[in-house]
Amino acid sequence: MIRSLALLLLFVGKISVADEASAPASESASFERLSPDESWAMDHARLDRGIHLLTPTPVRPHSSLVIIDHRNSIPVKEDPLDNLFGFDGGNLKIGLGLRVGLRDDLDVGVYRQNGTTETFDTYEFDARWRLFGEEPRPATVALRAGASLFIDTKAQDAVGGFCQLLLSRSLFPRLFVSSALLFHSDSTNPGKLSSDPNDSFGFGGLASFRMSDTIITNIEIVSTLGGYGADHPIYAASLKFVTHRHTFSLVLTNTQHIGADGLVTNSTRAVADTIVGFSITREID
């Protein structure tokens, strides 16, 4: 029994050493590996996003990340027991996405959102290129660019382009902050009129605190700086559960719009109209 246990421990130790040696050097500066002493960070899902905002960290090379997003329409305050905090309401916004890691510094993605109050579904195609990591530089920086295709059932289809500048920094072993400059040439919003400007330019910020090995709290704020924007900046808070290659987030926010076209336009909902939702990511090696 003791001999078998010793052999098992030796085998596990060899695997750990091999994994450590094969990990890219750039990972040591990412939120995924916050410090050499935090062994839990190495084997967990790579955190390429906060709630709505993507971080500069691409998906692992030769891996795929499946994304499932769900946002209710009915505010939490409206008959919370009858509506199950909004989950029992209609006009649910569903996002389905896939990201593929091509290199340690580059991934590509496709993402679809269904139309709710809109007459169109949105398909988003993009690439994210990490320019450099935060060590020895002060921050990790990445560029994300792509196109949104609007498939309209009642009008002509349309297309728009977007670009984002993403920056992040690990401030302390468990605290991570990220920011983003956002632009979309044909942004969307439930309150947007045909007479409003087509484009929108905005800024977003994310703070993530790792409470334990498997629990992370996230806070995000996104505000329109130019072009079209609704009255209320977008805010979101989430409790994220992280396991091996998998995350589940319970989300509170004032927007249904998760894609690049709607995230940059503020929200028509005030803080009092907070809705609930969830996000799931699953990494496949």
N, C-alpha and C positions, 0 to 999 in steps of 0.2 A: 504493500500500500504506500509506504513512505517513498520507495523507489519510483513508483508510478507517478506520485505527486511531484517528485523532484524532476522527472523527465518532462512532465507537463509544464512546470514553471520554466524550465530551460527552453522549451519550444516556444512558449509565449514570449519570453525575453528576446529570443532570436528574431521573431516576427517584429517586435517593437523596434529593435535596433535597425532592422532592414527598412521599415517604414520611415524611420527618422532620417536614414541616409538617403532615401529616394525622394524625400519631399523637396520641392523647389525652394531655393534660398529665399526667394521673394515672399514666400508665405510667412516668414518670421516677422514681417512688418505689417501683416494684415490683422484684422480683427479676429480672424479664425484662430490664430496662435498668438495670444496676448502676451505670454511670457514663457520661457523655457520650462518653468515649474508647473504650468497649467496643462497637464497631460490630457485633460478632458477636451481641450479645444482642438486637438489634432484629429480626432476620430469623428467629430461631429460634422453636421451639415455646414458647408461653406455659406456664409451669410452675405449673399450678393445684393441684398435689399433690406430696407427697414420695413416700412408699411406699404407706402406707395412709391417712394423714392428708391431708385437703384443706387448702390454704392459703387465705387471704382473697382470693386473686386469681381473679376469674371468667374464664370463657372470653371471648375477644374478641367484641364485638358482631357479630351476623350471621354467626357462625362456629359450627361444630359440632365437638365433640371425641368421637371414638370411643375407647372404652377396652376393652382385652382383658387380663384377669388370669388367671394360671394358678398354682396352688399344689399341690405334690405332697403325698402323705400319708406315704410311707415316709421316715423320717429319712435324712439323708445318710450316717450312719455304718453303716447296715445294708446290708452287701454292696454297697458303692458301685459296683463294676465291674459286677456282675451286674444291679443295679437302675438303672444309669446315673444314680447319685446321686439316685435316687428317681423319675426320670422314667418308669421302666419299671414302677412300682407302680400299684395301683388306687386307687379313691376320690379321683380328682383333683378339686380344687375349681376351677371355672371361673366367672369373672365377666365379664359383657358389659354395657357401659354406653354411654350417649350423653348428652352435655351440650350445651346450646344457649345461646349468648350472646344475651341480649335487649337489654341495655344495657352500657355500660362497667362498671357497678357491680352487675349482676344477671345471673345465669344459672340455668337449671333443668336437672334431670337425672333420668334413669331408669337403674336398675342392677339386673341379675339375677344371683343366685348359685344354682347347682344344689345340691341336697341330696346329701350324701355319706353320712356316718353318720346324718344327719337324714332324716326321712321327708318333709320339705317343701322346696320351692324358695322363695327369698326375692326379692321384687320391691320395690325401693326407689325412692321418688319424693320429690324435694326441690327447694328453691330456696336459692340462696346470694346474700346481699345484702351487698355491701361498704359499710359505713357511712362510712368515711373512710380516706384514705391516711396514710402515715407522715410526710409533710412537709406542714406544719410540726409535726405531732403526733409523739409518740414511737413510734407503731406503727400498722400497718395493721390495721383491725378489721373483721370480717364476722360476720354471723349466718347460720347454716344450719339449716333446719328442714324436716321432712318426715314421711313415713309409710312403714312397712315392712308389706308384705302377704305373709303366709305361706300358700302354697298347699300343703296337706297331702294326700297320696294315701291316707293311712290314718286320718285323723282330721279334725275340723272345722277349716276355715280360720280364720286369726286375723289381727289387725292391731294394730300398735303405732305410737306416735309417737316422734320423736326431735328433739332440738335440740342445736346445737353453737355455741360461741363461739370464733371463730378469730382469732388475733393473730399478726402476723409483723413482723420487723425485719431490714433489711440492716445488719449490723454493720460489715463491711468490703466493699471492692469485689467480693470473691468468696465471702464468707461470709454465709449467710442462716439465720436461726433462726425457728421458728414454734412456737406452742403452741395447745392446744385444751382447752376444757372440754366434756365429752361426757355426754349423758344419753339413755337409751332406756327407754321405759315397759314394753317386753316383750322384754328382751334374751335372746339365745340362746347356747348353749355345749354342746359334746358331753357335758360332765359335769354339766349342770344337771338337777336333779330337779324334779318337780312341786311339792314342798314348799319349794323355794327361792324367795326374793323374785323378783317379776316384773321389777322395774326394776333398772337399774344406772347408776351415776354415776362418771365417771372423768376422768383428766387425761392428756394426751399432749404429747410434745415432739419436735421435729424439728430437726436441724442439717444443712444442705446446704453443701458446699464445692465450688466450681467449679474443678476441677483444670486444665482447659484450655477451649478454645472449645467442645468437643463432649463433654466427660466431666465428670460430677458424681457425687460420693459423698454418700450420704444415710445418716443414722442416726436411728432412731425408737425411742421407748420410750412405751408406754401402760400405765397402771396403774389398776385399779379403786379408787375411793375410798369408795363406799357402795353398798348394795343387794347384788345377787349378784355374786360374783367368784370365779374359780378361784384356784389357789395361785400361779401364776407370772405376773408381769407380761409383757406382750407386748413383744418387741423385734424390730427388723428392721434390716437393713443392705442397701444396694443400690449397684450401680455402674450409673449411668444414662448412656446415649449419646444425645446431642441433635443433631438435624439440623433442616433446614427443616420446621417444623410436625410433627415426628415425634420420639418418644422410645422408647427400648427400655431396660428395666431388668432386670438379673439380680439376684434377690432371695434373701437368706438370712433366715429368720424362724422363730419357734416357734409360728406360728398359720396355719391355713388360712382363717380368717374375716376377710374384707376389708370387709364391710358394716358399717353403723352399729350393727346389732343385736349383732354378735359382737365387734367391736373393743373394746367397753367392758367386757367380762366377763373380762379376763385370759385365760390360756391353761392348758389341762391339760397342755401339753408343757413340760418343763424345757429348759434351754439345751442339754443333751446330745442332745435330740431335734429339733435344728434340721432344717428342711426347706428345699428350694430351690424357686424358682419364677421367673416372669418377668411383666413388665407391659409393655404396648404402648399408647401413645396416638398418635392421628393426628388432626390438626386439618384440617378441611375448610372453606375459605372460601366 
